Amino acid sequence: MACQGGLGSIRPARGRHNADVRFAGPLARWSYMALALLATVGGCFRPAPPKLNLEKPQPPAPTLDLKSYLEASRYGEWVYERTELKSDGEQAPVRYVRVNTENRFSEGRLSGRPLPPLERYLHPGEAPQPTTQPAPAPPPLSARESPHFFELAEPMSVIPLELTGAGPVSNTTALRYYGRRGRLEMTGTLTRTVRLEGTQDVEVPAGRFTNCLRLRVELRIQFPLGPTIDWNSYVWLSHEAGEVRRIDEFSGKLWIFGFGSAHEYQLISYSRAQPPVGAAPDPAPRWQRGLITLDRPVPRPRISGMIVDYVAPQSTE
């Protein structure tokens, strides 16, 4: 029996009224998911992760300027070749686009999609301020897109400027998860740990890039009585082109049931852009709200698109 539906496709039974949508609704949803996983007779246990044979990088220079590497990825468009890493077969690479602007980045199916600020999708039904007119409803997102919204209580840079080769940098903040209709469904935590592993030369379809930084980025999301999700990546950054290669490992566990997938992204082409006139220098923008869409459910979920809205840069005055 094949798995049916995604993380957002399992709903609690009708007729159940939840006094606390932050707990009862998600608990019922994860319970139904567990039953669905049991029905697969083992087919939805966590797949074996791919074996990555990565060469050992060279130690980073003591005078490393991380800011210049991050600035190379800050504004523009990058086109990648995405390949799934799996042990039971191969798939042809697909084109995957990322666009980075002053206020957000978007990629995949959502690349360049003209959606309003994501905050407009959240907290429906809240009373508007007496002195303001209610904003029009944002463009709807269909259930087929399997949209998942999140919001960080404390905005966070994925790659912080204070990172050095001396050791990892780790931070934790509360993460709020919202359903397709923008209602708060669960609150958990996001822990980000980043390590600078060294430098390597990288060869991808876009060419050969020397002295790239190799970073290990680990994102762990935990919900009470819900799933634990690990989104871990190796990232290669170039002075010239920004991110030229990435390997993503997306996995999780709900009780004893696991899911996972892994993909590699190699740069095909890129077009860097100049920052807007008057824009504050911000090579490490902080994530505030995000939207993730899936085009494949468990046990091998696959992200089809993503949007992240940045928080306004902190004043330097």
N, C-alpha and C positions, 0 to 999 in steps of 0.2 A: 504494500500500500504506500503510495507516495504522500509526502507531506503536502498539505493544502494551506494556502493563506500565508500572510506574513505576520510580523510582529504587531501590526496595527489592524489585522483582519479578524481577530478573535474578539468577540464581544460578550459581555455578561448576558445571562438570560433576561428576556423582557419581563417587565413586571416587578423587577427588583429595584427598590428605591434606596439610594445610598445617602446616608446622612452625612458622610464624610467622603467626598470624592477623591481626596488625597490618599485614601487607604482602601476603602471597601471596593471601589470600582477596579483599581489596578489589581488587587488581590484576586478578585473573581476572574479578571482577564488572564492573569498568569496561571490560575488554576485550570482554566479551560485549555490554555496552551499546553500545560503538562499532560492533560488527557490526550490531546492531539499527538503529542510526542510519544506517549505510551502506545498509541494505536499503530505506530510505524514499525513496531517489533524490531527495534534496534536501528532502523534506518536513519534516525535523527540523532544518534549519539555523535559526539564531536568527531569530525573526520580527523584523520592523522594529519598534523601540520606538515607542510613541505620541508624538505631538508635544504637548508640554505648553506651553500659552500662559499662563504665570503672570505676574501683574502684579508689578512690582517693589515690594517691601515698603518701609515707612518705617524709618529707622534706629532701633534700640532705644534706650530712654532710658538715660542714664549710670547712673541709680540703679536699674536693673532688679533686681527681686527674683525670681529664677528659682524659688526654693523655694516661693513661694506658687502658682505655676503647676503645679508638680509635685504639690503637696499636693491640688490639685483633682482629680487623676486617681488618687489613692492608694487609696481605699476606695469600693466601690460597684459598680453595674452600669450599663453603657453599651450602648445598642442603636444599631447603625449600619445604613445602607443601603449595601450593597456593589455596585458596578458595575464590570464588566470594561471596561478600556480597550484597545481593539483596532482595527486599521485595516480589518479585513475583515468588519465587521458589528457589530451591537449585541446585547446581552443584557439582559433585564429585571433590575432590581435585586433583590437578595435580602437578607433580614434576617440580621444578623451581630451576635452578642452577646459582650460582654467582661465578665468578673467579676474584680475585684481585691480580694484579701483580705490578711491580714497576712503569710502565708507564700508566696503564689503568685498568679499571674493565670492565667486560663483563658479561651479564646475559641473561637468557632465551634462546631463539632461537639462539642468537648470542654468547652464552657462549663458550669461548675458540676458537671462529672462527678466523682463522689466517688472519685477514685483515690488510693491511698496515696502517700506521698513517692516521687518518681521513683527515688531511690537504691535502692529495693527491687527495681526491675526490672533493675538493672545488676549486673554481676559475679556471675552465677550459678555455683554450685558452689564458691564460696569457703568455707573452713572457718569456722564460727561461733566466736566467742570462747568459751573454756572456761567462763566464768562466766555466760554468757547462753544462753537457750533460742532455737533457731532460729525466726524469725518465719514465719508461714504465707505461702504463696505469694500474690503479689498477683493481682488479677483479670487474666486473660489479655487480650491485645490481638490481634485477628484480623489475618491478612495483608491482608484487604480494606481495612482502615483505613490500610494502608501507613505504619506507624509508624516514625519515625526519632528516636532518642534522641541527645542530645549532653550533654557535660559540660565546663565550663570549668575549666582548671587554676587560674586566678586569677579569682575571681568579679568581675563587672564591671557597673556601672550603664550602661544604654544612654544615658541623658541625665545626665551628671555635674553635680553642683552647682557645680563650679568653672567651668562654661561661661560665657563672656561674649561680648560682641560684638567683642572685640579680635582673635579668631582661633579656628581650630578646635582641638578637643581630641581627641587620638588615643591609643589604647592597643592593645597586642597581647598575646594570651595563647594558650597551647596549647588546642586544642579536640579532644576525644576523641569519635569517632562510634561509636555502638553500633547493632547490628542489632535486629530485632524481638525476638529471644530474649535481649537484654541482653548480648551478647558484644562485646567491643571489636573493631572491624574496621579502624579507621584513625585515625591521629592527624595533625592538621594545625594550622593557626593561624587565629585569628579576629582581625581588625583592625577596630576601631571608630573612626570619625571623625565628629564632630558639629560642625556649624556653626550659629551663631545668625545667621539672615539678616536679621531685622528684625521689624516688627509689621504686621499687616493686620487689617481688619475682615472677618469671614467670615459668610456667610449659608448656612445648611443647613436641612434640614427641621425641626430642633429650634428654629430661630429665628436671630436675628442676634446675633453676638458681636463686640464691639469690642476693639481693641487686643490681638489674639491674637498670640502669638509664632509665628514661622515658623522651624522648624528643618530642617536637612538632616542626616539620619542615614544613614551609609554603613557597611554591614557587609560585609566581604570575608572569605570562607572559602577557604582554599587547602589542598589535600592533595597530597603528593608522588605524582606519576604518576597523580593522580586529577583530579577536576574542580576548577574555580575557580568559586565561586558569589558573586554580588554581590546583596545584598539592600539596596536603597537606598530611602529614604523621604523625602517631605516631610511634616512633622507640624505641625499648627496647634494650639496650646495656649491655652485660655481660663482666665482667673482664676476664672470662675464654674463652668465645666462640665468642665474638664480638656481632654482631646483631643476636638476637635470635627470635625476633618477630617484625613484622611491619604491620601497617594497612595503606593502601594507599587510598586516595580519589582523583580521577582524574575527574575534571569537567571543564566546560567552558560555554561561552555564546557568541553568535554572534547576535548582535542586541537584539531581544526579544526571540531568540531561544537558548535553552540550551541543554547540553549533560552531561553525567556523568556516572561513574562507581566506584566501590570500591572493594578492594581485601585485604585479610589478608594472611600474610606469616608467617609460623611457622617452626622453624628449625627442620630438620630431622637428619642431620649429618653434621659434619664439619671436615676439615683437615687443620690446620694452617701450614704455611710454613715459613721458615727462609728468611729474606731479602737477596737479592743478595750481594755477597762480595763487599764491598766498597760503597754500596748504602747509600745515605745520609738519616739520620733519618727524616721521614716525615709522622707523624701519621695523619695529616689532609691535604692530597694532594689537590691541587686546580684544579677544572674542567676548561678545556680550550675549547675542542670541543667534540661534542657528536653525536651519531646516535641512533635514536629510530625507531623501526619497530612496526607496528600494525597488528593484525590478526582479528580485528573486528572494523567496522566503527561506526560513530555516529548512534543512540543516546547513545550507551553504548560502547565507544571505549575501547579497551583492548590492553595494551602494550605486545607484544610478545617477544621482545628482546631489549637490550640496550648495547651500548658501550660508554664509556667516556674516552677520552685521557687526562691525567694529564699534567700540565705544569711542566717543569723541576724544581726541588727544588731550592729555592733561596739560593745563596751562603752564607755560614756562616762566611766567611773570613773577 
